[in-house]
Amino acid sequence: MRTDVHRRDKTNYYLDLAETVSQRCTCLRRHYGAVIVKNDEVISTGYVGAPRGRANCTDLGYCIRQKLGIPRGERYELCRSVHAEANAIISAPRDKMIDSTLYLVGIEVDTGDYVKNGICCSMCKRMVINAGISYVVVRDDRDNYRKINVQDWIDNDESIEGVFGY
């Protein structure tokens, strides 16, 4: 039996899964993948893409938000895509999401780098809260991540202050 084999820690294992899921993205700016896990069971996955049956940005060859120079975290109502977190939530039964953890990875399309200070947008935060998810874990680099207690989003409601972006 080999004893020199390094075993990936569980958090990075789930983040690796989310990163793999992100490879299905059709966004031209950022590839995000999400995995919802409860009791060490994958409940659901999601990636960024247009609603079923609609043309993706990769099909059209442009991103309207990019064309208009809209900064990250703003004017998502113009985006063609459904976000990774939203797609994962849509695909999961609510009772299985109660007290679960959502793992999230974002990759910059232009550079292949991890999205700096990646986090759920304000719309996805609201969905995460209503889904009953307890924690969101966001990858910062290959081995490092942040674990966010969703209760903090409830207690510190940035929408009251009118904060934009993320």
C-alpha positions as CSV (number, residue, x, y, z in Angstrom):
1,M,0.0,0.0,0.0
2,R,1.3,3.5,-1.0
3,T,1.6,6.0,1.8
4,D,3.1,8.8,-0.2
5,V,-0.1,9.7,-2.1
6,H,-1.5,13.1,-1.4
7,R,-5.2,13.2,-1.0
8,R,-7.1,16.4,-2.0
9,D,-9.0,18.0,0.9
10,K,-12.7,17.7,0.7
11,T,-13.4,21.5,0.2
12,N,-11.0,21.7,-2.7
13,Y,-12.4,18.4,-4.1
14,Y,-15.8,20.1,-4.4
15,L,-14.3,23.3,-5.7
16,D,-12.5,21.1,-8.3
17,L,-15.9,19.7,-9.3
18,A,-17.3,23.2,-9.6
19,E,-14.3,24.2,-11.8
20,T,-15.0,21.2,-14.1
21,V,-18.7,22.2,-14.3
22,S,-17.6,25.7,-15.3
23,Q,-16.1,24.3,-18.5
24,R,-19.6,24.0,-19.9
25,C,-20.1,27.8,-19.6
26,T,-21.2,29.8,-22.7
27,C,-20.3,33.3,-21.3
28,L,-17.6,35.2,-23.2
29,R,-16.4,37.0,-20.0
30,R,-16.3,34.6,-17.1
31,H,-16.8,30.9,-16.6
32,Y,-18.5,30.1,-13.3
33,G,-19.4,26.7,-12.0
34,A,-21.4,25.9,-8.9
35,V,-21.9,22.7,-6.9
36,I,-24.4,22.3,-4.1
37,V,-23.5,19.7,-1.5
38,K,-25.2,18.5,1.6
39,N,-23.9,15.7,3.9
40,D,-21.1,14.9,1.4
41,E,-23.6,14.3,-1.4
42,V,-23.7,16.4,-4.5
43,I,-27.3,17.7,-4.8
44,S,-26.9,19.8,-7.9
45,T,-24.6,21.6,-10.3
46,G,-24.9,24.7,-12.5
47,Y,-22.9,26.8,-15.0
48,V,-23.5,30.1,-16.8
49,G,-25.5,29.9,-19.9
50,A,-28.6,31.3,-21.7
51,P,-32.0,29.9,-20.9
52,R,-32.8,26.6,-22.6
53,G,-33.5,27.1,-26.2
54,R,-32.1,30.6,-26.5
55,A,-28.9,31.5,-28.2
56,N,-25.8,31.7,-26.0
57,C,-23.3,34.5,-26.2
58,T,-20.8,32.0,-27.7
59,D,-23.3,31.3,-30.5
60,L,-23.9,35.0,-31.1
61,G,-20.2,35.9,-30.8
62,Y,-20.7,38.9,-28.5
63,C,-21.7,39.9,-25.0
64,I,-24.0,42.9,-24.8
65,R,-22.7,43.9,-21.4
66,Q,-19.1,43.8,-22.7
67,K,-20.2,45.8,-25.8
68,L,-21.7,48.5,-23.6
69,G,-18.7,48.6,-21.2
70,I,-20.8,47.6,-18.2
71,P,-18.6,46.9,-15.1
72,R,-18.6,43.6,-13.3
73,G,-21.4,43.2,-10.9
74,E,-23.8,45.7,-12.6
75,R,-26.8,45.6,-14.9
76,Y,-27.3,41.9,-14.9
77,E,-30.8,42.4,-16.3
78,L,-29.1,42.9,-19.7
79,C,-27.2,39.6,-19.5
80,R,-28.4,36.7,-21.7
81,S,-27.3,34.1,-19.2
82,V,-28.6,32.4,-16.1
83,H,-25.8,32.4,-13.5
84,A,-24.2,29.2,-12.2
85,E,-25.6,29.5,-8.7
86,A,-29.1,30.1,-10.1
87,N,-28.9,27.1,-12.4
88,A,-27.8,24.9,-9.5
89,I,-30.6,26.1,-7.3
90,I,-33.2,25.7,-10.1
91,S,-32.1,22.0,-10.5
92,A,-32.3,21.1,-6.8
93,P,-35.2,20.4,-4.5
94,R,-35.4,23.0,-1.7
95,D,-35.6,20.4,1.1
96,K,-32.2,19.1,0.0
97,M,-30.7,22.6,-0.1
98,I,-31.6,23.5,3.5
99,D,-28.3,23.8,5.5
100,S,-26.3,22.8,2.4
101,T,-23.1,24.4,1.0
102,L,-22.7,26.0,-2.4
103,Y,-19.1,25.7,-3.9
104,L,-18.4,28.4,-6.5
105,V,-15.5,28.8,-9.0
106,G,-15.0,31.7,-11.5
107,I,-12.4,31.8,-14.3
108,E,-11.6,34.8,-16.4
109,V,-12.0,33.8,-20.0
110,D,-9.4,36.2,-21.3
111,T,-6.6,35.1,-19.0
112,G,-7.6,31.7,-17.5
113,D,-7.0,33.2,-14.0
114,Y,-9.4,32.8,-11.1
115,V,-11.8,35.7,-10.7
116,K,-10.4,38.0,-8.1
117,N,-12.7,38.5,-5.2
118,G,-15.4,36.4,-6.8
119,I,-18.7,36.3,-5.1
120,C,-22.4,35.8,-5.9
121,C,-24.1,38.8,-7.5
122,S,-26.9,40.5,-5.5
123,M,-29.6,38.5,-7.4
124,C,-27.9,35.2,-6.7
125,K,-27.3,36.2,-3.1
126,R,-31.1,36.5,-2.7
127,M,-31.7,33.1,-4.3
128,V,-29.0,31.5,-2.1
129,I,-30.7,33.0,1.0
130,N,-34.2,31.8,-0.1
131,A,-32.9,28.4,-1.0
132,G,-31.8,27.8,2.6
133,I,-28.2,27.3,1.7
134,S,-26.0,27.9,4.8
135,Y,-22.5,28.5,3.3
136,V,-20.9,29.6,0.1
137,V,-17.3,28.6,-0.5
138,V,-15.5,30.6,-3.2
139,R,-12.2,29.6,-4.8
140,D,-9.5,32.3,-4.8
141,D,-6.8,30.2,-6.3
142,R,-6.0,26.5,-6.9
143,D,-5.8,25.7,-3.1
144,N,-7.2,28.7,-1.3
145,Y,-10.8,29.7,-0.8
146,R,-13.2,31.8,1.3
147,K,-16.1,30.3,3.3
148,I,-19.0,32.7,3.6
149,N,-21.8,32.3,6.2
150,V,-25.0,33.1,4.3
151,Q,-26.4,34.5,7.6
152,D,-23.9,37.4,7.1
153,W,-25.7,38.3,3.9
154,I,-28.9,38.5,5.8
155,D,-27.5,40.5,8.7
156,N,-25.5,42.9,6.5
157,D,-27.9,43.7,3.7
158,E,-25.9,45.8,1.2
159,S,-29.1,46.4,-0.8
160,I,-30.3,48.8,1.9
161,E,-27.1,50.9,1.3
162,G,-27.5,50.7,-2.5
163,V,-24.1,49.1,-3.0
164,F,-23.3,48.1,-6.6
165,G,-21.0,45.5,-8.0
166,Y,-19.2,42.7,-6.1
